[in-house]
Amino acid sequence: MSADLFHQPYRKALVPFFEKVEKKAIQSGAFGVALSGAGPSIMCLAEPGKGEAVAEKLRQHLVGLEIFSLQIDKEGCRSSILSKKRLKKSGFA
């Protein structure tokens, strides 16, 4: 994750606490840290089952930041075709 040469080196300078989060996350058991989009959100990746422990350690050391332990969505966005009847029933027709 730290091999990004196009995005992160330039954007992380705009997130003053990025390097502190990165250092603490790796020390706490994360295996990767990256800006989410253009920032300022930061994504820390951990082995399955270890995310909450990493998040808890970050909460202890990075007081004042919002830290969430989230699961990766393995399905992504889904769409379906609705019948006219169901569409009308939903109130969107």
FENZI-V561603 format. One record per residue. N is the residue number from 1. RES is the residue in one letter. SS is DSSP state (@ for helix, = for strand, . for the rest). PSI is psi in degrees with one decimal (* if undefined). BURIAL is I if it has 24 or more other C-alpha atoms within 12 Angstrom, else O. Layout:
N|RES|SS|PSI|BURIAL + N|RES|SS|PSI|BURIAL
This chain:
1|M|.|-29.1|O + 2|S|.|2.8|O + 3|A|.|2.1|O + 4|D|.|117.5|O + 5|L|.|-7.5|O + 6|F|.|-26.9|O + 7|H|.|-62.7|O + 8|Q|@|-42.1|I + 9|P|@|-31.7|O + 10|Y|@|-37.8|O + 11|R|@|-31.5|O + 12|K|@|-23.7|I + 13|A|@|-21.7|O + 14|L|@|-6.4|O + 15|V|.|94.2|O + 16|P|.|-26.3|O + 17|F|.|6.7|O + 18|F|@|-51.9|I + 19|E|@|-33.8|O + 20|K|@|-43.7|O + 21|V|@|-45.7|I + 22|E|@|-48.0|I + 23|K|@|-48.4|O + 24|K|@|-37.6|I + 25|A|@|-46.4|I + 26|I|@|-42.5|I + 27|Q|@|-28.3|O + 28|S|.|-3.1|I + 29|G|.|-0.8|I + 30|A|.|150.3|I + 31|F|.|-4.7|O + 32|G|=|150.8|I + 33|V|=|134.9|I + 34|A|=|154.2|I + 35|L|=|142.7|I + 36|S|.|112.3|O + 37|G|.|-135.3|O + 38|A|.|-0.4|O + 39|G|.|174.3|O + 40|P|.|4.8|O + 41|S|.|141.6|O + 42|I|=|133.0|I + 43|M|=|127.8|I + 44|C|=|129.2|I + 45|L|=|138.6|I + 46|A|.|162.1|I + 47|E|.|151.0|O + 48|P|.|133.6|O + 49|G|.|-6.6|O + 50|K|.|-4.6|O + 51|G|@|-44.3|I + 52|E|@|-36.7|I + 53|A|@|-41.2|I + 54|V|@|-45.9|I + 55|A|@|-41.3|I + 56|E|@|-41.4|O + 57|K|@|-39.2|I + 58|L|@|-40.0|I + 59|R|@|-37.8|O + 60|Q|@|-36.4|O + 61|H|@|-21.8|O + 62|L|.|60.3|O + 63|V|.|135.0|O + 64|G|.|-14.2|O + 65|L|.|146.6|O + 66|E|.|123.0|O + 67|I|.|125.7|I + 68|F|.|143.2|O + 69|S|.|113.2|I + 70|L|.|156.5|O + 71|Q|.|149.5|O + 72|I|.|130.7|O + 73|D|.|113.5|O + 74|K|.|-7.2|O + 75|E|.|-31.1|O + 76|G|.|-166.2|O + 77|C|.|139.9|O + 78|R|.|149.1|O + 79|S|.|157.8|O + 80|S|.|158.3|O + 81|I|.|125.4|O + 82|L|.|146.1|O + 83|S|.|158.8|O + 84|K|@|-38.7|O + 85|K|@|-46.7|O + 86|R|@|-35.6|O + 87|L|@|-43.2|O + 88|K|@|-40.9|O + 89|K|@|-32.2|O + 90|S|@|-15.3|O + 91|G|.|6.3|O + 92|F|.|-3.8|O + 93|A|.|*|O
